[in-house]
Amino acid sequence: MTEDDIDRAAAYLHEQDFIKGVRTAQTRGPVRVELTSKGEDCVEQYGGNVTAYKQGGQGRGDTATFNFGPIINNGTMAVASEGFTQNTTVGVDQAGVAKLVQTLLDGLDKLQLTDEARTSARAELEAVQQEVQQPQPNTGRVTAGIGRAVNYFMEAGKPVVTAAFMLIASGFGLPPAA
């Protein structure tokens, strides 16, 4: 991308109220930016896909959406069909996510993280824990929060990621590796 492309994108996102920031006379968009609450919602609920956010999650034409993660499907699925409307309920396995998060919180002090990373990961996991206690948890917030916590593990290196997954395995009753 060129500087002009980036400036044009920043101007569009600013005009659409997804970002705010410092502007200069030499640019159309802000040069130092931060997300607005609308921008945060777009990132949390739609992975930063502005088009999907603006469409309210509804695709147009031949758009297909695939969701990976805790999907609950209790019904017939139409595969390789034309001229149909299919509605699927997608939700969060609240009990499963709550157990996963609690397992990580219980073992967080055992992971070789810096104090700052441990504090940040704990805050993310506690936010997810609060979200899954809601009657209808926001899947985007749950996914994003777990993703940010895992990023702290990944930044610490492979041994920490391995240890975190071993904690999860143990928490779900899997025997330790031989």
C-alpha angles and dihedrals in degrees: 000000000000125000088253091055091051092046091050091049092048090050091051094047090047093049089049090050096242093120138022131191152117115329131197134201090246096059138056095214134040117283098207111037144185130186121261119220087264089053091049090051089051091052095044098043103031105022090249094305100145094187092055090046092051091048090051091242093303114128124213130225114338095355115141124194122203119193120197121191134048099002121167113204118178104167152041119313125210109222125183091358132136133212099024140116117222124192118196127183111225120188148150121272090231097189093047095048091044090053092047092050094045090050091054093045091050092052100036094103090055092060118091097241130142114255089251094051091045092051092047094046090048091051091051093047092047090051089052090047090055092046095053089052089064117101090244109019118206105248092204093055092047093049094044093047094050089045092053092048091050089050089061089054092047092050088056091056144253096301090059093047090049091049091049092053090047088054090051093047091049091046090055093049100258115145118245117264114270 
